[in-house]
């Protein structure tokens, strides 16, 4: 979904730009994490925990875990495992 944004540059000049749609690559992380109920976060230190996304910006995630709400910088994350894959992995071991 594309929308036009306008910014006035003075003296009647208008600069037009396209806003990014919600499915642009730069928004994939936010879209996927919002759709997932819970996911597993693996930090660079190796620590793992399950969390739910409350908010996101360019550099940080606001997560809710069983113990607390965490404001987590993105650069500290090694990778994220979506919950449905975590459940399937656990079921195959049983």
Phi and psi restraints in degrees (range 20) as a CNS / XPLOR table:
assign (resid 1 and name C) (resid 2 and name N)
       (resid 2 and name CA) (resid 2 and name C) 1.0 -110.9 20.0 2
assign (resid 2 and name N) (resid 2 and name CA)
       (resid 2 and name C) (resid 3 and name N) 1.0 143.4 20.0 2
assign (resid 2 and name C) (resid 3 and name N)
       (resid 3 and name CA) (resid 3 and name C) 1.0 -136.3 20.0 2
assign (resid 3 and name N) (resid 3 and name CA)
       (resid 3 and name C) (resid 4 and name N) 1.0 150.1 20.0 2
assign (resid 3 and name C) (resid 4 and name N)
       (resid 4 and name CA) (resid 4 and name C) 1.0 -94.0 20.0 2
assign (resid 4 and name N) (resid 4 and name CA)
       (resid 4 and name C) (resid 5 and name N) 1.0 137.8 20.0 2
assign (resid 4 and name C) (resid 5 and name N)
       (resid 5 and name CA) (resid 5 and name C) 1.0 -112.4 20.0 2
assign (resid 5 and name N) (resid 5 and name CA)
       (resid 5 and name C) (resid 6 and name N) 1.0 148.4 20.0 2
assign (resid 5 and name C) (resid 6 and name N)
       (resid 6 and name CA) (resid 6 and name C) 1.0 -122.1 20.0 2
assign (resid 6 and name N) (resid 6 and name CA)
       (resid 6 and name C) (resid 7 and name N) 1.0 141.0 20.0 2
assign (resid 6 and name C) (resid 7 and name N)
       (resid 7 and name CA) (resid 7 and name C) 1.0 -136.6 20.0 2
assign (resid 7 and name N) (resid 7 and name CA)
       (resid 7 and name C) (resid 8 and name N) 1.0 128.6 20.0 2
assign (resid 7 and name C) (resid 8 and name N)
       (resid 8 and name CA) (resid 8 and name C) 1.0 -84.6 20.0 2
assign (resid 8 and name N) (resid 8 and name CA)
       (resid 8 and name C) (resid 9 and name N) 1.0 129.8 20.0 2
assign (resid 8 and name C) (resid 9 and name N)
       (resid 9 and name CA) (resid 9 and name C) 1.0 -99.6 20.0 2
assign (resid 9 and name N) (resid 9 and name CA)
       (resid 9 and name C) (resid 10 and name N) 1.0 5.4 20.0 2
assign (resid 9 and name C) (resid 10 and name N)
       (resid 10 and name CA) (resid 10 and name C) 1.0 97.0 20.0 2
assign (resid 10 and name N) (resid 10 and name CA)
       (resid 10 and name C) (resid 11 and name N) 1.0 152.6 20.0 2
assign (resid 10 and name C) (resid 11 and name N)
       (resid 11 and name CA) (resid 11 and name C) 1.0 53.8 20.0 2
assign (resid 11 and name N) (resid 11 and name CA)
       (resid 11 and name C) (resid 12 and name N) 1.0 35.5 20.0 2
assign (resid 11 and name C) (resid 12 and name N)
       (resid 12 and name CA) (resid 12 and name C) 1.0 79.5 20.0 2
assign (resid 12 and name N) (resid 12 and name CA)
       (resid 12 and name C) (resid 13 and name N) 1.0 0.4 20.0 2
assign (resid 12 and name C) (resid 13 and name N)
       (resid 13 and name CA) (resid 13 and name C) 1.0 -80.8 20.0 2
assign (resid 13 and name N) (resid 13 and name CA)
       (resid 13 and name C) (resid 14 and name N) 1.0 138.3 20.0 2
assign (resid 13 and name C) (resid 14 and name N)
       (resid 14 and name CA) (resid 14 and name C) 1.0 -123.7 20.0 2
assign (resid 14 and name N) (resid 14 and name CA)
       (resid 14 and name C) (resid 15 and name N) 1.0 130.8 20.0 2
assign (resid 14 and name C) (resid 15 and name N)
       (resid 15 and name CA) (resid 15 and name C) 1.0 -102.4 20.0 2
assign (resid 15 and name N) (resid 15 and name CA)
       (resid 15 and name C) (resid 16 and name N) 1.0 127.0 20.0 2
assign (resid 15 and name C) (resid 16 and name N)
       (resid 16 and name CA) (resid 16 and name C) 1.0 -108.3 20.0 2
assign (resid 16 and name N) (resid 16 and name CA)
       (resid 16 and name C) (resid 17 and name N) 1.0 143.0 20.0 2
assign (resid 16 and name C) (resid 17 and name N)
       (resid 17 and name CA) (resid 17 and name C) 1.0 -144.5 20.0 2
assign (resid 17 and name N) (resid 17 and name CA)
       (resid 17 and name C) (resid 18 and name N) 1.0 156.8 20.0 2
assign (resid 17 and name C) (resid 18 and name N)
       (resid 18 and name CA) (resid 18 and name C) 1.0 -94.6 20.0 2
assign (resid 18 and name N) (resid 18 and name CA)
       (resid 18 and name C) (resid 19 and name N) 1.0 134.7 20.0 2
assign (resid 18 and name C) (resid 19 and name N)
       (resid 19 and name CA) (resid 19 and name C) 1.0 -83.3 20.0 2
assign (resid 19 and name N) (resid 19 and name CA)
       (resid 19 and name C) (resid 20 and name N) 1.0 148.9 20.0 2
assign (resid 19 and name C) (resid 20 and name N)
       (resid 20 and name CA) (resid 20 and name C) 1.0 -72.9 20.0 2
assign (resid 20 and name N) (resid 20 and name CA)
       (resid 20 and name C) (resid 21 and name N) 1.0 139.7 20.0 2
assign (resid 20 and name C) (resid 21 and name N)
       (resid 21 and name CA) (resid 21 and name C) 1.0 -75.6 20.0 2
assign (resid 21 and name N) (resid 21 and name CA)
       (resid 21 and name C) (resid 22 and name N) 1.0 168.2 20.0 2
assign (resid 21 and name C) (resid 22 and name N)
       (resid 22 and name CA) (resid 22 and name C) 1.0 -72.8 20.0 2
assign (resid 22 and name N) (resid 22 and name CA)
       (resid 22 and name C) (resid 23 and name N) 1.0 -12.9 20.0 2
assign (resid 22 and name C) (resid 23 and name N)
       (resid 23 and name CA) (resid 23 and name C) 1.0 -107.2 20.0 2
assign (resid 23 and name N) (resid 23 and name CA)
       (resid 23 and name C) (resid 24 and name N) 1.0 20.4 20.0 2
assign (resid 23 and name C) (resid 24 and name N)
       (resid 24 and name CA) (resid 24 and name C) 1.0 -73.0 20.0 2
assign (resid 24 and name N) (resid 24 and name CA)
       (resid 24 and name C) (resid 25 and name N) 1.0 153.1 20.0 2
assign (resid 24 and name C) (resid 25 and name N)
       (resid 25 and name CA) (resid 25 and name C) 1.0 -53.6 20.0 2
assign (resid 25 and name N) (resid 25 and name CA)
       (resid 25 and name C) (resid 26 and name N) 1.0 -32.3 20.0 2
assign (resid 25 and name C) (resid 26 and name N)
       (resid 26 and name CA) (resid 26 and name C) 1.0 -70.0 20.0 2
assign (resid 26 and name N) (resid 26 and name CA)
       (resid 26 and name C) (resid 27 and name N) 1.0 -14.8 20.0 2
assign (resid 26 and name C) (resid 27 and name N)
       (resid 27 and name CA) (resid 27 and name C) 1.0 -105.6 20.0 2
assign (resid 27 and name N) (resid 27 and name CA)
       (resid 27 and name C) (resid 28 and name N) 1.0 1.6 20.0 2
assign (resid 27 and name C) (resid 28 and name N)
       (resid 28 and name CA) (resid 28 and name C) 1.0 -58.8 20.0 2
assign (resid 28 and name N) (resid 28 and name CA)
       (resid 28 and name C) (resid 29 and name N) 1.0 -43.0 20.0 2
assign (resid 28 and name C) (resid 29 and name N)
       (resid 29 and name CA) (resid 29 and name C) 1.0 -60.6 20.0 2
assign (resid 29 and name N) (resid 29 and name CA)
       (resid 29 and name C) (resid 30 and name N) 1.0 -44.5 20.0 2
assign (resid 29 and name C) (resid 30 and name N)
       (resid 30 and name CA) (resid 30 and name C) 1.0 -66.2 20.0 2
assign (resid 30 and name N) (resid 30 and name CA)
       (resid 30 and name C) (resid 31 and name N) 1.0 -44.6 20.0 2
assign (resid 30 and name C) (resid 31 and name N)
       (resid 31 and name CA) (resid 31 and name C) 1.0 -62.2 20.0 2
assign (resid 31 and name N) (resid 31 and name CA)
       (resid 31 and name C) (resid 32 and name N) 1.0 -46.9 20.0 2
assign (resid 31 and name C) (resid 32 and name N)
       (resid 32 and name CA) (resid 32 and name C) 1.0 -65.2 20.0 2
assign (resid 32 and name N) (resid 32 and name CA)
       (resid 32 and name C) (resid 33 and name N) 1.0 -43.9 20.0 2
assign (resid 32 and name C) (resid 33 and name N)
       (resid 33 and name CA) (resid 33 and name C) 1.0 -70.2 20.0 2
assign (resid 33 and name N) (resid 33 and name CA)
       (resid 33 and name C) (resid 34 and name N) 1.0 -32.5 20.0 2
assign (resid 33 and name C) (resid 34 and name N)
       (resid 34 and name CA) (resid 34 and name C) 1.0 -68.9 20.0 2
assign (resid 34 and name N) (resid 34 and name CA)
       (resid 34 and name C) (resid 35 and name N) 1.0 -35.9 20.0 2
assign (resid 34 and name C) (resid 35 and name N)
       (resid 35 and name CA) (resid 35 and name C) 1.0 -71.1 20.0 2
assign (resid 35 and name N) (resid 35 and name CA)
       (resid 35 and name C) (resid 36 and name N) 1.0 -32.2 20.0 2
assign (resid 35 and name C) (resid 36 and name N)
       (resid 36 and name CA) (resid 36 and name C) 1.0 -78.3 20.0 2
assign (resid 36 and name N) (resid 36 and name CA)
       (resid 36 and name C) (resid 37 and name N) 1.0 136.4 20.0 2
assign (resid 36 and name C) (resid 37 and name N)
       (resid 37 and name CA) (resid 37 and name C) 1.0 -68.3 20.0 2
assign (resid 37 and name N) (resid 37 and name CA)
       (resid 37 and name C) (resid 38 and name N) 1.0 -60.9 20.0 2
assign (resid 37 and name C) (resid 38 and name N)
       (resid 38 and name CA) (resid 38 and name C) 1.0 -130.1 20.0 2
assign (resid 38 and name N) (resid 38 and name CA)
       (resid 38 and name C) (resid 39 and name N) 1.0 153.5 20.0 2
assign (resid 38 and name C) (resid 39 and name N)
       (resid 39 and name CA) (resid 39 and name C) 1.0 -146.7 20.0 2
assign (resid 39 and name N) (resid 39 and name CA)
       (resid 39 and name C) (resid 40 and name N) 1.0 162.3 20.0 2
assign (resid 39 and name C) (resid 40 and name N)
       (resid 40 and name CA) (resid 40 and name C) 1.0 -102.4 20.0 2
assign (resid 40 and name N) (resid 40 and name CA)
       (resid 40 and name C) (resid 41 and name N) 1.0 128.9 20.0 2
assign (resid 40 and name C) (resid 41 and name N)
       (resid 41 and name CA) (resid 41 and name C) 1.0 -104.3 20.0 2
assign (resid 41 and name N) (resid 41 and name CA)
       (resid 41 and name C) (resid 42 and name N) 1.0 131.0 20.0 2
assign (resid 41 and name C) (resid 42 and name N)
       (resid 42 and name CA) (resid 42 and name C) 1.0 -115.4 20.0 2
assign (resid 42 and name N) (resid 42 and name CA)
       (resid 42 and name C) (resid 43 and name N) 1.0 118.9 20.0 2
assign (resid 42 and name C) (resid 43 and name N)
       (resid 43 and name CA) (resid 43 and name C) 1.0 -84.0 20.0 2
assign (resid 43 and name N) (resid 43 and name CA)
       (resid 43 and name C) (resid 44 and name N) 1.0 165.4 20.0 2
assign (resid 43 and name C) (resid 44 and name N)
       (resid 44 and name CA) (resid 44 and name C) 1.0 -59.1 20.0 2
assign (resid 44 and name N) (resid 44 and name CA)
       (resid 44 and name C) (resid 45 and name N) 1.0 -29.3 20.0 2
assign (resid 44 and name C) (resid 45 and name N)
       (resid 45 and name CA) (resid 45 and name C) 1.0 -77.1 20.0 2
assign (resid 45 and name N) (resid 45 and name CA)
       (resid 45 and name C) (resid 46 and name N) 1.0 -8.9 20.0 2
assign (resid 45 and name C) (resid 46 and name N)
       (resid 46 and name CA) (resid 46 and name C) 1.0 98.6 20.0 2
assign (resid 46 and name N) (resid 46 and name CA)
       (resid 46 and name C) (resid 47 and name N) 1.0 -11.1 20.0 2
assign (resid 46 and name C) (resid 47 and name N)
       (resid 47 and name CA) (resid 47 and name C) 1.0 -65.9 20.0 2
assign (resid 47 and name N) (resid 47 and name CA)
       (resid 47 and name C) (resid 48 and name N) 1.0 141.4 20.0 2
assign (resid 47 and name C) (resid 48 and name N)
       (resid 48 and name CA) (resid 48 and name C) 1.0 -125.4 20.0 2
assign (resid 48 and name N) (resid 48 and name CA)
       (resid 48 and name C) (resid 49 and name N) 1.0 143.5 20.0 2
assign (resid 48 and name C) (resid 49 and name N)
       (resid 49 and name CA) (resid 49 and name C) 1.0 -158.6 20.0 2
assign (resid 49 and name N) (resid 49 and name CA)
       (resid 49 and name C) (resid 50 and name N) 1.0 154.2 20.0 2
assign (resid 49 and name C) (resid 50 and name N)
       (resid 50 and name CA) (resid 50 and name C) 1.0 -92.1 20.0 2
assign (resid 50 and name N) (resid 50 and name CA)
       (resid 50 and name C) (resid 51 and name N) 1.0 142.5 20.0 2
assign (resid 50 and name C) (resid 51 and name N)
       (resid 51 and name CA) (resid 51 and name C) 1.0 -149.2 20.0 2
assign (resid 51 and name N) (resid 51 and name CA)
       (resid 51 and name C) (resid 52 and name N) 1.0 167.1 20.0 2
assign (resid 51 and name C) (resid 52 and name N)
       (resid 52 and name CA) (resid 52 and name C) 1.0 -125.5 20.0 2
assign (resid 52 and name N) (resid 52 and name CA)
       (resid 52 and name C) (resid 53 and name N) 1.0 138.6 20.0 2
assign (resid 52 and name C) (resid 53 and name N)
       (resid 53 and name CA) (resid 53 and name C) 1.0 -78.6 20.0 2
assign (resid 53 and name N) (resid 53 and name CA)
       (resid 53 and name C) (resid 54 and name N) 1.0 128.1 20.0 2
assign (resid 53 and name C) (resid 54 and name N)
       (resid 54 and name CA) (resid 54 and name C) 1.0 -106.2 20.0 2
assign (resid 54 and name N) (resid 54 and name CA)
       (resid 54 and name C) (resid 55 and name N) 1.0 -34.0 20.0 2
assign (resid 54 and name C) (resid 55 and name N)
       (resid 55 and name CA) (resid 55 and name C) 1.0 -161.9 20.0 2
assign (resid 55 and name N) (resid 55 and name CA)
       (resid 55 and name C) (resid 56 and name N) 1.0 161.4 20.0 2
assign (resid 55 and name C) (resid 56 and name N)
       (resid 56 and name CA) (resid 56 and name C) 1.0 -152.6 20.0 2
assign (resid 56 and name N) (resid 56 and name CA)
       (resid 56 and name C) (resid 57 and name N) 1.0 144.3 20.0 2
assign (resid 56 and name C) (resid 57 and name N)
       (resid 57 and name CA) (resid 57 and name C) 1.0 -138.0 20.0 2
assign (resid 57 and name N) (resid 57 and name CA)
       (resid 57 and name C) (resid 58 and name N) 1.0 -167.4 20.0 2
assign (resid 57 and name C) (resid 58 and name N)
       (resid 58 and name CA) (resid 58 and name C) 1.0 -63.5 20.0 2
assign (resid 58 and name N) (resid 58 and name CA)
       (resid 58 and name C) (resid 59 and name N) 1.0 -27.2 20.0 2
assign (resid 58 and name C) (resid 59 and name N)
       (resid 59 and name CA) (resid 59 and name C) 1.0 -121.0 20.0 2
assign (resid 59 and name N) (resid 59 and name CA)
       (resid 59 and name C) (resid 60 and name N) 1.0 -15.4 20.0 2
assign (resid 59 and name C) (resid 60 and name N)
       (resid 60 and name CA) (resid 60 and name C) 1.0 -137.4 20.0 2
assign (resid 60 and name N) (resid 60 and name CA)
       (resid 60 and name C) (resid 61 and name N) 1.0 158.5 20.0 2
assign (resid 60 and name C) (resid 61 and name N)
       (resid 61 and name CA) (resid 61 and name C) 1.0 -121.3 20.0 2
assign (resid 61 and name N) (resid 61 and name CA)
       (resid 61 and name C) (resid 62 and name N) 1.0 139.7 20.0 2
assign (resid 61 and name C) (resid 62 and name N)
       (resid 62 and name CA) (resid 62 and name C) 1.0 -104.9 20.0 2
assign (resid 62 and name N) (resid 62 and name CA)
       (resid 62 and name C) (resid 63 and name N) 1.0 114.0 20.0 2
assign (resid 62 and name C) (resid 63 and name N)
       (resid 63 and name CA) (resid 63 and name C) 1.0 -118.1 20.0 2
assign (resid 63 and name N) (resid 63 and name CA)
       (resid 63 and name C) (resid 64 and name N) 1.0 152.6 20.0 2
assign (resid 63 and name C) (resid 64 and name N)
       (resid 64 and name CA) (resid 64 and name C) 1.0 -116.9 20.0 2
assign (resid 64 and name N) (resid 64 and name CA)
       (resid 64 and name C) (resid 65 and name N) 1.0 124.0 20.0 2
assign (resid 64 and name C) (resid 65 and name N)
       (resid 65 and name CA) (resid 65 and name C) 1.0 -112.0 20.0 2
assign (resid 65 and name N) (resid 65 and name CA)
       (resid 65 and name C) (resid 66 and name N) 1.0 -178.1 20.0 2
assign (resid 65 and name C) (resid 66 and name N)
       (resid 66 and name CA) (resid 66 and name C) 1.0 -64.8 20.0 2
assign (resid 66 and name N) (resid 66 and name CA)
       (resid 66 and name C) (resid 67 and name N) 1.0 -31.9 20.0 2
assign (resid 66 and name C) (resid 67 and name N)
       (resid 67 and name CA) (resid 67 and name C) 1.0 -89.8 20.0 2
assign (resid 67 and name N) (resid 67 and name CA)
       (resid 67 and name C) (resid 68 and name N) 1.0 -37.8 20.0 2
assign (resid 67 and name C) (resid 68 and name N)
       (resid 68 and name CA) (resid 68 and name C) 1.0 -164.6 20.0 2
assign (resid 68 and name N) (resid 68 and name CA)
       (resid 68 and name C) (resid 69 and name N) 1.0 176.3 20.0 2
assign (resid 68 and name C) (resid 69 and name N)
       (resid 69 and name CA) (resid 69 and name C) 1.0 -95.7 20.0 2
assign (resid 69 and name N) (resid 69 and name CA)
       (resid 69 and name C) (resid 70 and name N) 1.0 136.5 20.0 2
assign (resid 69 and name C) (resid 70 and name N)
       (resid 70 and name CA) (resid 70 and name C) 1.0 -124.5 20.0 2
assign (resid 70 and name N) (resid 70 and name CA)
       (resid 70 and name C) (resid 71 and name N) 1.0 132.7 20.0 2
assign (resid 70 and name C) (resid 71 and name N)
       (resid 71 and name CA) (resid 71 and name C) 1.0 -99.6 20.0 2
assign (resid 71 and name N) (resid 71 and name CA)
       (resid 71 and name C) (resid 72 and name N) 1.0 104.0 20.0 2
assign (resid 71 and name C) (resid 72 and name N)
       (resid 72 and name CA) (resid 72 and name C) 1.0 -112.7 20.0 2
assign (resid 72 and name N) (resid 72 and name CA)
       (resid 72 and name C) (resid 73 and name N) 1.0 122.1 20.0 2
assign (resid 72 and name C) (resid 73 and name N)
       (resid 73 and name CA) (resid 73 and name C) 1.0 -66.8 20.0 2
assign (resid 73 and name N) (resid 73 and name CA)
       (resid 73 and name C) (resid 74 and name N) 1.0 137.7 20.0 2
assign (resid 73 and name C) (resid 74 and name N)
       (resid 74 and name CA) (resid 74 and name C) 1.0 -61.6 20.0 2
assign (resid 74 and name N) (resid 74 and name CA)
       (resid 74 and name C) (resid 75 and name N) 1.0 -31.7 20.0 2
assign (resid 74 and name C) (resid 75 and name N)
       (resid 75 and name CA) (resid 75 and name C) 1.0 -68.7 20.0 2
assign (resid 75 and name N) (resid 75 and name CA)
       (resid 75 and name C) (resid 76 and name N) 1.0 -12.0 20.0 2
assign (resid 75 and name C) (resid 76 and name N)
       (resid 76 and name CA) (resid 76 and name C) 1.0 -89.4 20.0 2
assign (resid 76 and name N) (resid 76 and name CA)
       (resid 76 and name C) (resid 77 and name N) 1.0 -1.5 20.0 2
assign (resid 76 and name C) (resid 77 and name N)
       (resid 77 and name CA) (resid 77 and name C) 1.0 -95.9 20.0 2
assign (resid 77 and name N) (resid 77 and name CA)
       (resid 77 and name C) (resid 78 and name N) 1.0 128.3 20.0 2
assign (resid 77 and name C) (resid 78 and name N)
       (resid 78 and name CA) (resid 78 and name C) 1.0 -80.9 20.0 2
assign (resid 78 and name N) (resid 78 and name CA)
       (resid 78 and name C) (resid 79 and name N) 1.0 -52.8 20.0 2
assign (resid 78 and name C) (resid 79 and name N)
       (resid 79 and name CA) (resid 79 and name C) 1.0 -161.6 20.0 2
assign (resid 79 and name N) (resid 79 and name CA)
       (resid 79 and name C) (resid 80 and name N) 1.0 169.1 20.0 2
assign (resid 79 and name C) (resid 80 and name N)
       (resid 80 and name CA) (resid 80 and name C) 1.0 -126.7 20.0 2
assign (resid 80 and name N) (resid 80 and name CA)
       (resid 80 and name C) (resid 81 and name N) 1.0 132.2 20.0 2
assign (resid 80 and name C) (resid 81 and name N)
       (resid 81 and name CA) (resid 81 and name C) 1.0 -107.0 20.0 2
assign (resid 81 and name N) (resid 81 and name CA)
       (resid 81 and name C) (resid 82 and name N) 1.0 124.2 20.0 2
assign (resid 81 and name C) (resid 82 and name N)
       (resid 82 and name CA) (resid 82 and name C) 1.0 -71.7 20.0 2
assign (resid 82 and name N) (resid 82 and name CA)
       (resid 82 and name C) (resid 83 and name N) 1.0 145.8 20.0 2
assign (resid 82 and name C) (resid 83 and name N)
       (resid 83 and name CA) (resid 83 and name C) 1.0 -56.9 20.0 2
assign (resid 83 and name N) (resid 83 and name CA)
       (resid 83 and name C) (resid 84 and name N) 1.0 -41.1 20.0 2
assign (resid 83 and name C) (resid 84 and name N)
       (resid 84 and name CA) (resid 84 and name C) 1.0 -62.2 20.0 2
assign (resid 84 and name N) (resid 84 and name CA)
       (resid 84 and name C) (resid 85 and name N) 1.0 -31.6 20.0 2
assign (resid 84 and name C) (resid 85 and name N)
       (resid 85 and name CA) (resid 85 and name C) 1.0 -77.2 20.0 2
assign (resid 85 and name N) (resid 85 and name CA)
       (resid 85 and name C) (resid 86 and name N) 1.0 -31.3 20.0 2
assign (resid 85 and name C) (resid 86 and name N)
       (resid 86 and name CA) (resid 86 and name C) 1.0 -66.3 20.0 2
assign (resid 86 and name N) (resid 86 and name CA)
       (resid 86 and name C) (resid 87 and name N) 1.0 -43.1 20.0 2
assign (resid 86 and name C) (resid 87 and name N)
       (resid 87 and name CA) (resid 87 and name C) 1.0 -64.4 20.0 2
assign (resid 87 and name N) (resid 87 and name CA)
       (resid 87 and name C) (resid 88 and name N) 1.0 -44.4 20.0 2
assign (resid 87 and name C) (resid 88 and name N)
       (resid 88 and name CA) (resid 88 and name C) 1.0 -62.2 20.0 2
assign (resid 88 and name N) (resid 88 and name CA)
       (resid 88 and name C) (resid 89 and name N) 1.0 -39.5 20.0 2
assign (resid 88 and name C) (resid 89 and name N)
       (resid 89 and name CA) (resid 89 and name C) 1.0 -64.4 20.0 2
assign (resid 89 and name N) (resid 89 and name CA)
       (resid 89 and name C) (resid 90 and name N) 1.0 -43.1 20.0 2
assign (resid 89 and name C) (resid 90 and name N)
       (resid 90 and name CA) (resid 90 and name C) 1.0 -66.3 20.0 2
assign (resid 90 and name N) (resid 90 and name CA)
       (resid 90 and name C) (resid 91 and name N) 1.0 -35.7 20.0 2
assign (resid 90 and name C) (resid 91 and name N)
       (resid 91 and name CA) (resid 91 and name C) 1.0 -70.1 20.0 2
assign (resid 91 and name N) (resid 91 and name CA)
       (resid 91 and name C) (resid 92 and name N) 1.0 -34.2 20.0 2
assign (resid 91 and name C) (resid 92 and name N)
       (resid 92 and name CA) (resid 92 and name C) 1.0 -72.2 20.0 2
assign (resid 92 and name N) (resid 92 and name CA)
       (resid 92 and name C) (resid 93 and name N) 1.0 -24.8 20.0 2
assign (resid 92 and name C) (resid 93 and name N)
       (resid 93 and name CA) (resid 93 and name C) 1.0 -75.8 20.0 2
assign (resid 93 and name N) (resid 93 and name CA)
       (resid 93 and name C) (resid 94 and name N) 1.0 -27.0 20.0 2
